[in-house]
Amino acid sequence: MRIRTEAALPLAVALAFALLAPAGAASASSSAVPPLPTCRGTSLEVAAVASDQPGTVRIGVTNRGRQACAVDRVPTVVFGDLDGPALPVPEGGSAPYRLPAGSSAHAAVRTLDPAATELRVVDRLTVAADPGHRGRIFDAASLGAPDGMRVWEPVTTWWHRSGAAADAALERHAG
């Protein structure tokens, strides 16, 4: 079979452009799903409770809104006036976490590194589901620490669908 050169050249050029185009560029259309909006702080209920594990707090967020929205995959957890939030485990940057209407997400926070030789004592913990939110303040006494929470190099898990999954994630990153 013989290919006519008049037809082969335009076909070759079109194929070359198709191969060089960024992935998904040809499939982009008006039917693409827009990203979820960030949850409004007023539509979220943030909770924190003492854990049965020493030096651990369980936190949660529930979407009380009527539509799915997104929070940051890493909760923002700040202890008293200390300089910075708990570090995420596993490490990783900010990214959206989908929270369907009426659904909850859970995370576990370890307040004190097991190998800590130093510590600070704080009277409160602030939890926000997204860094753009003000967060909710919990006093140490309500979290089972009437004399203050002991803190040194705290870490938090990413949000998970269950408290058990959050506990397991924290356990995997112990020490």
C-alpha positions as CSV (number, residue, x, y, z in Angstrom):
1,M,0.0,0.0,0.0
2,R,1.3,3.4,-0.9
3,I,0.8,6.5,1.2
4,R,0.3,9.8,-0.7
5,T,2.8,12.4,0.6
6,E,0.2,15.2,0.3
7,A,-1.9,13.5,3.1
8,A,1.0,12.0,5.1
9,L,2.8,15.3,5.9
10,P,-0.2,17.0,7.6
11,L,-1.0,13.8,9.4
12,A,2.6,13.6,10.7
13,V,2.5,17.2,11.9
14,A,-0.8,16.8,13.7
15,L,0.5,13.6,15.4
16,A,3.7,15.4,16.5
17,F,1.6,18.2,18.0
18,A,-0.6,15.8,19.8
19,L,2.3,13.9,21.3
20,L,4.0,17.2,22.5
21,A,0.8,18.6,24.0
22,P,0.6,18.5,27.9
23,A,-1.4,15.6,29.2
24,G,-5.1,16.4,29.5
25,A,-4.9,19.5,27.3
26,A,-6.9,17.9,24.5
27,S,-9.5,16.7,27.0
28,A,-10.0,19.9,28.8
29,S,-13.5,21.2,28.2
30,S,-16.3,23.0,29.9
31,S,-17.4,19.8,31.5
32,A,-14.4,19.7,33.8
33,V,-15.3,19.4,37.5
34,P,-14.5,22.7,39.3
35,P,-12.5,22.4,42.5
36,L,-14.5,22.2,45.7
37,P,-14.9,25.5,47.6
38,T,-13.2,25.8,50.9
39,C,-15.5,25.1,53.8
40,R,-16.7,28.2,55.6
41,G,-15.6,28.2,59.3
42,T,-19.2,28.8,60.3
43,S,-20.4,25.6,58.7
44,L,-17.9,23.4,60.5
45,E,-18.0,22.0,64.0
46,V,-14.6,21.4,65.5
47,A,-14.1,19.0,68.5
48,A,-11.2,17.9,70.7
49,V,-11.2,15.2,73.4
50,A,-8.6,13.6,75.5
51,S,-7.4,10.2,74.3
52,D,-6.9,7.1,76.4
53,Q,-3.3,7.2,75.2
54,P,-1.0,9.5,77.3
55,G,0.1,12.7,75.5
56,T,-2.5,12.3,72.8
57,V,-5.6,14.3,71.8
58,R,-8.2,13.3,69.3
59,I,-9.6,16.0,67.1
60,G,-12.5,16.1,64.6
61,V,-14.3,18.3,62.2
62,T,-17.9,17.9,61.0
63,N,-19.4,19.7,57.9
64,R,-22.7,21.1,59.1
65,G,-23.3,22.7,55.7
66,R,-25.6,21.5,52.9
67,Q,-22.8,20.8,50.3
68,A,-19.5,19.1,50.2
69,C,-16.5,21.4,50.7
70,A,-12.8,21.2,51.3
71,V,-10.6,21.7,54.3
72,D,-6.9,21.4,54.4
73,R,-5.7,17.8,54.6
74,V,-3.6,18.8,57.6
75,P,-5.4,20.3,60.6
76,T,-3.9,23.4,62.2
77,V,-3.2,22.6,65.8
78,V,-1.5,25.3,68.0
79,F,-0.6,25.0,71.7
80,G,-1.0,28.1,73.9
81,D,1.4,30.8,72.8
82,L,4.0,28.4,71.4
83,D,5.6,29.3,68.1
84,G,4.0,27.3,65.4
85,P,1.6,24.4,64.8
86,A,2.0,20.7,65.3
87,L,3.9,19.2,62.4
88,P,2.1,16.8,60.1
89,V,2.8,13.1,60.0
90,P,3.4,12.0,57.4
91,E,5.2,15.0,56.1
92,G,3.5,16.8,53.3
93,G,2.2,20.1,52.3
94,S,-1.2,21.7,52.1
95,A,-3.8,20.1,49.9
96,P,-7.6,19.9,49.8
97,Y,-9.5,17.2,51.8
98,R,-13.0,16.6,50.6
99,L,-15.6,16.8,53.4
100,P,-19.1,15.7,52.3
101,A,-22.1,17.5,53.8
102,G,-22.9,15.9,57.2
103,S,-19.6,14.0,57.3
104,S,-16.8,14.1,59.8
105,A,-13.1,13.7,59.6
106,H,-10.7,12.7,62.4
107,A,-7.1,13.3,63.3
108,A,-4.8,12.4,66.3
109,V,-2.4,14.7,67.9
110,R,0.7,13.6,69.9
111,T,1.6,16.5,72.3
112,L,4.8,15.2,73.7
113,D,7.6,13.4,71.8
114,P,8.3,10.2,73.7
115,A,12.0,10.9,73.6
116,A,11.6,14.5,74.9
117,T,14.0,15.7,77.5
118,E,12.4,19.1,77.6
119,L,8.8,20.3,77.7
120,R,6.5,23.3,78.0
121,V,3.2,23.5,79.7
122,V,0.3,25.3,78.1
123,D,-3.2,26.1,79.2
124,R,-5.0,25.7,75.9
125,L,-5.1,24.1,72.4
126,T,-6.5,25.8,69.3
127,V,-7.7,23.6,66.4
128,A,-8.7,24.8,62.9
129,A,-9.8,22.6,60.0
130,D,-8.2,25.0,57.6
131,P,-5.3,27.5,58.1
132,G,-7.6,30.3,56.9
133,H,-10.0,29.7,59.8
134,R,-9.7,31.2,63.2
135,G,-10.1,27.8,65.0
136,R,-11.7,26.8,68.2
137,I,-9.9,27.0,71.6
138,F,-10.0,24.2,74.1
139,D,-8.7,24.7,77.6
140,A,-6.3,22.1,78.9
141,A,-8.7,21.1,81.8
142,S,-11.4,20.1,79.3
143,L,-8.8,17.8,77.6
144,G,-8.0,16.0,80.9
145,A,-5.0,18.2,81.9
146,P,-6.2,20.5,84.7
147,D,-2.6,21.4,85.5
148,G,-1.8,22.2,81.8
149,M,-0.8,20.2,78.7
150,R,2.8,19.0,78.5
151,V,4.1,19.8,75.0
152,W,7.3,19.2,73.1
153,E,7.6,18.7,69.3
154,P,3.9,17.9,68.8
155,V,2.7,16.2,65.6
156,T,-0.7,15.7,64.0
157,T,-2.0,13.2,61.5
158,W,-3.8,14.3,58.4
159,W,-7.6,14.0,58.4
160,H,-9.0,10.5,58.2
161,R,-12.5,9.0,57.8
162,S,-12.4,7.4,61.3
163,G,-10.8,7.9,64.7
164,A,-9.4,4.4,64.5
165,A,-7.6,5.3,61.2
166,A,-6.2,8.5,62.7
167,D,-4.9,6.6,65.8
168,A,-3.3,4.0,63.5
169,A,-1.6,6.7,61.4
170,L,-0.2,8.3,64.6
171,E,1.0,4.9,65.8
172,R,2.8,4.3,62.5
173,H,4.7,7.5,63.1
174,A,5.5,7.0,66.8
175,G,8.8,8.2,68.1
